[in-house]
Amino acid sequence: MSKKEQVIQELNRVISLIHTDIQAISPAEKKQMVEETVEHFNHYVSPGWLAYRKSVSSDSEAGAVLEWQDEGAYCYGLNGEQFIDCLGGFGIYTCGHRNPEILDVVKAQLDHQALHSQELLDPLRGYLAKAMADITPGELQYCFFTNGGAEAVEMALKLARIATGGRWYISTVGAFHGKSMGAVSMGGKGTYRTPYTPMIQQVQHVEYGVAEDIRKAIRNLQAVGEKVAAVILEPIQGEAGIIVPPEGYLQEVREICDETGVVLIFDEIQTGMGRTGTMWRCQAEGVTPDIMTYGKAFGGGIMPITGIICKPKLWVQEIIDNPWLLGSPTFGGNPVCCAAALATIKYMLEHDIPGVCKRKGEVLKAGLEALAKKYPKIIQAVRGLGLMLAVEFHTSEMGYACAKGMFARKVLTAGTLVNAKTIRFEPAAVISEQDIQDVLSRMDEALADTQKAFGLE
């Protein structure tokens, strides 16, 4: 443990950097920051994290890029590196980085209140819940706000059990719903599950996109006296590699849940808030779930906020009598995060962000498909809707080589399922047409290098 005076001195230096314009930070200070960051990650964060990131394999100072600023469709490194962000924080930055209209509302809220007392009524939570009921399909109405995606999924799973008395869940192979204990139990990837088994035992995984498998799973469980609480699905699987299910799949699952009395949960944390071309992906299929989770872009790329919204029938008397039963997160639905979400909804509606994602996504996807035709020995498939797209390679090694080549050309992308066989493209809706063309031309160059490196010319 360091002496108090030493800690204060060090914190004063760090806080002064926060207050300093990037142009005023000297080259020596920047070099020191890079060296210290690498040391701190290895000794105080996670020794394996640096090896996991492409950001330490670039040609920048000390082989690492420190992100220090962002704006619009770009991330900026400490040493002036400008990246076109096609990773988008896994879907966070639909409205762009530090969107000025959203940031202005957050700053205004901070000028009079940040967090809530936990006892008095906080009005923004009510306004936000009403707004969510207004912009979600069907009779979805009651909201519960949380901090992260996994927490929202936990609330959805708990609500389904309280409302139905059921204990079993049906999930899908390849699913990703977060990494808390309940959420990872629903996950369909062994890489994430194996270190924690045994976990929640009453979970049955079926093949994604095959509605009949869900019907059989529910029927068999009910036949032996087990009660199923919920089916949980991503309308498009994200972490699995941007897997779009067959048309009619969501509708058929809805019918199965209605027939069997099982709650239907849609995890729209990544697909929602305009990302796939409609405000919610389930709207495109004309389907309303019983519970829907949301997050990622919900805070406008500025504040972390997630949550669930459900049909009134699920808000049963037990929850009305014991409002704390579902959960009581200290920071859930706090004023500054609610302010960000309110501003985000307004921005998305006024600027037709879902429509923008659809139009720009069509341009980007067409460009990626053209590259797939040009490099058939490298690219296996192009998938996705709106600005939730993926390129699948023939091998993970090819995907990593291409992603690394993109990084060297200042385009951020990332793989799925903790490998690079599939890399995703989820840029901000504010990305310009010129930037889209630049991304495609830089990927063309990266693919040419990959083809050469693998001797496939």
N, C-alpha and C positions, 0 to 999 in steps of 0.2 A: 504493500500500500504506500502510495506517495504522500508526502507532506501536503497539508492543505494549501499552503502558500504556493507550492509548486504547481498544484492542480489549477489554482485560480489563475496563475500566470499563463499557463498553457491555454486555458479556456479563453482568457482575454485575447490571446493571439488568434485563436480560431474564430472567435466572434468578430474580431476586427476584419478578418478576411471576408466574412459574410457581408459586412458593411462596405467593403471596398469594391469599386468598379473593376471589372476584369482587366481593363486596360491599365489600371494603376497597380496591379499586382506584378511585381518585378519578375524577370526570368529566374532569378535565384530562388525566389519564394515559390514559384511554380514548380521548379525542379524539386524543392524540398517537399512540397505537397504530394507530388507523385511518389517520391521515395517513401514518405510516411504512410501514404495510403496503402501501398503494397505491403509494407511492414505490418500495419494495423490489421489488414484483412488476414494476413497469415497468422498473426499472433492473438487477435482479439475477436475476429468475426468467424471465419471458417478457413482452415488451412487448404481445403480443396476448392474453394470458390474461384480462385484466380485461374486454376487449370481448366475450369469449366467454361470460362468466358473467352470469347474471341477478342474482347477488348484489351487483352494483354498480349495479343500476338501481332499487333500492328507495328508499323515503323515509327510510331510516335515516341516522344521522350520516355526513356526507360521502358519501352515496350508496353506502355499502358496508357489508356485514354481515360481521363477523369472528366465526367460530365459536370458542367458548371452552369450552363445556361440552356434555355430552350425557348422556342417561339414558333408558332404556326405549325408547319410540317417538319421542323428541324430540331435536332439536338446539337448542341455545341460543346466541344471539348475545351478543357482549360487552356490548351495551347492553340486555340483557334480553329480546331477541326470542325467542319460542318458536315453533318450527316443528314441525308434524307431519311426520315424515320418510317420505314415500312414494317417495323415490328409493332409500333404503336402501343407499347406497354401491354401486349397481348389483348388489345382492344380498348385500352383506357382513353386514348387520345382521339376519339371520333371528332370532337369539336376542335381539335388542334391543341398544341402546347400553349399553356398560359393564354387561353382565349381572352382577349381584352374585355369583352362584354361580361363574361362570367367572373373574371378576376375583379372587375370593378364592383360587382355585387358582394363578393367575398370581403373585399377591403372595407366596404361600407358596413358590413355586418361586424367585422372586427373592431370598428371604431366605437361600437357600443356594447357588444357582447360576443364572446367566443363560445364558451360552454354554458350549460344550464345548471341550475341549482340542485336538480334531482327532485325537488318538491313542488315548486311553483309550476304553473302551466306554461309550456313553451309554445308560442303560437305557430312558429314556422313548421313544427312537426305536423300540426293539423293542416296547415295550408298545403304542405307537400303531400300528405296522404290524400287530400281531396284532389290535387292535381294528378296523382297517380291513378286514382279511380277514373278520372276524366279521360286519360290517354291510353288506358289498357282496355282490352276487348271484353265483351260480355258483361257479366255482373261481378267481376272482380272488384272488391271494395275495401276490405280491412287491411291495413298496412302494419308492418313491424320493421323498424329500421335497425340495421346492424352496421358493422365496421368493415368486414371482409367477406369475400364470396363464400368461403367455407362456413362461416358463422351463419350466413343467410340460409345455406343448405341445411345446417343443423336445425334451425328454427322450422323449416319446412317439414323435415322428417319428424320432429317432435309434435308439430301441429297435427300431422296426419295420424299419428298414434293416438293423441288425445281425442281427436274428433271422431275416430272410427272404432277405437278399442282394438284395432288390428296390431299385429306385431311383425309381420313379414313385409319386405320390400322387394320389388322387382326392378332390377337395373340392367344395364347392357354391357356387353364386352366392349372394351375400348373407351368406356365412359370416363369423364373426369368431372368431379364435383367438388374438389378441394382436398385438403390434406389434414384436416382435423379428424378425430377418430371416427365419428359417424360418417363424415363426408367421404373419407378414404375407404370406408367399408362399402360404399356404393360404387366406388371406382372400379373400372374394368381393366386395369393394367397391373400385372403382377409386380412390376418394378416398384410401384408405389405401395402395394399392399403387403408383400412378403415380409418386410422387416417388422410388421406390427401384428401379424397373425398370432393367435386367434383374435378377431375383433368382433364387431356385431355379427352374430351368427345367422340371424334370420334375414339373409339377403340371398336372392337367387339371380344369377346373371344369365341373360339370354342374348342371342345374336341381335345386333342393332339393325334396324330396317326390316325385320321380319315380325310383323304384328302377330302372326299365328303362334309364334313362340311365347309371346306374352300371354295369349289366351290359354295355351296349354299349361304354362307355369301356374297361373292363377287357379285354373280348374283343378289341377292336381293337388295343390296345397289345400284348397277348400274341400276337396274330396276326402282328405285324411284329417279334417277337423281343424286345420290351421286358418287363421283369419289374416288376410292380406290388408295392410294399411294403405300402401301406395305403390304406384309405378312412377319412377323418376327417369326423365329423359332430357337430353339436350336436343332441341329441334334440329340443330346441325352439330355433330360432334366436333369440338374444337381441337383439343389436345390429341385426339386420335388421328388427326391429319386432315381436318376440314372435310368430314364425311357427310354428304348431303343424302338423306334417306329417300327412298322412292316416293313419288307423288302419291298422296293418299294414305301414307303410313300414319301420320299423326292423327288423321281423321279416324282411321280404323282403330287405333289405340284408344282414342276418346270413346268410341262406341263400346269397346271391350270393357273399359272402366265403368261406363254407365250400366252395362249389363250385369257386371259382377259386384257393383257397389264399392269399387276401389277408387281411392283418390288419385287423380292424375296431377303430377308435379312436372312442370316444365322449367328446366334450368336455362334461363335466358340471360345469364350473367354476361356472357360474351356475345351472344347473337342479338340481344336486345339493344334498345336505344339507337335504332337506325342503321346499325352496322351492316345488315344483310339486304337493305333496300326497302324495308318496311320498319315502322317503329318497333314492332315485335315480330320475330320470325313466324310465330304461330298465326299471326293475322293473315299472312300470305296463304296459309292453308285453311283459313276459315275455322280455326279450332281455338277454343278457350279452355285452359286447364282449370283445375280447382285451386291450385296454388302455383304461383309463378315467382321465381327468384330473379333478381336483377342486381346489377353492379357495374364494375369496370367503368364504362363511360358515364355512368349515372352522376358522378361528381364533377363532370366537366373537365376531367384531366387535371383538376386542381386540388380537390379534397376527396378523401376516402369515405365513401358511403355506399352501402348495399342494403338489401332488404328483401322482404317477401310481400306479396299481396294475395289475398284469398277471397273466395266466395263467402258471403255472410253465413251460409249454413255450417261452415266449419268453425266459426267462432262460437263454440258451444258454451252452455251455461257454466261449465266447470272453469273455463277461462274467464268468463265475465265475473264470476264470483271470486276468482283468484288471478287477477291480472298479471301478477308476477310469475305465474306458473310457467308460461312459455319461455320467459327469459327476462332479464333486466340488465342489459349491457350498460356499463357506466357511460360510455361515449356514444351509444347508439342513438341516432336521431338528434345529435347536438345541433345547436343553432347555426354555427358557421358551415357545417357540412350540408344542412338542409338549405341554407341560402345558396350554396353552390349548385345543388340539385335543382332548385327552383329556377335559377338562372339558366341552367343547362336545358331544361325542358322548354323554356321560353325561346332560347336560341335555336333549338332544333326545330320547333314549330314554325318560327318566323322565317327561317332560312331553308326549310324543307330538307333537312339533313338526310332523312331516309332516301329521298329522291336523288340527292347529290351522290350518296353512296352507290345507288343503283347505276346512275349514269357513268360515273367515273370508274366504277367497278367493271362495267362492260368494256370500257376502253382498256383498262389494265389487263383484264382477263384475255381479251383478244390479242394483245401484245404478247402475253405469256404463251398463249396457244400457238402463235406464230413461231416463237422461239422453240417450242416443243417440236414443231415440224422441222425446224432447221437443225435441231440437235436430238434426233430420235434415239441415239445410243446413250444419251445422258439423261434425258427427261422421259419419264414413264407416263405421267398424267398431269393435267391441270384441273383443279376442282374449285368449287366455291360459288358464292353469290355475293353481290354487292362488293364491299371492300373487306370481305372475309374470304381470302383466296389462299390456295396452296399449290405448290409445285412438288410433285413426287418424283424422285430420282430412282434410277435402277438400283443404286446402292447407297447406303448411308455415307460412305466415303466420298462418293461423287457429290452428294448434297453438301457435305461439310466443305469440300474444296470450293464449291460454287459460293456458299455463304461466306466463306473466308475471303474469296475474291471480291464479293460484293462489299464486304467490310473494308477491304483495302481501297475500294473505290468510293468509300464514304456513303454506303447505303446499309442501313440496319435491317437485318432479318433475323429469324431464329427458327430452329427446328421444332418438332413436336415429339411427344413421347420420349423425351430425353435422348433423342438422336436426331440426325440431320437427313434421314431418308426423305422426309417431307419438310420443306421450309415454308413458312407462312408469310403472307403479304397482307398486313392490316394497317395501311397508312391512314392518316387523318383525312377526314372529308374535305378539309381545306387545302389539300395538296393540289398544286396547279397542274394543268395539262402538260406544261413544259417539264415539270418535275417527273411526271409519269413517263414521259418520253425519255428523260435522262435515266430513270431507273431501268427502263427496258434496254437502252443502249449500253449501260454499264453491266447489266446482266449478260448481254450478248458477249461482251468482252470477257466476263468471268467464265462463261460457258465455253468460249473458245480456248481459254487457258486450261480449263478442266479437261476438255476433249484432248488437248495436246498432252497434258500430264498423264492421262490414262491410256495414251497411245491409240486413240480412236479416230484419228483424222482420216 
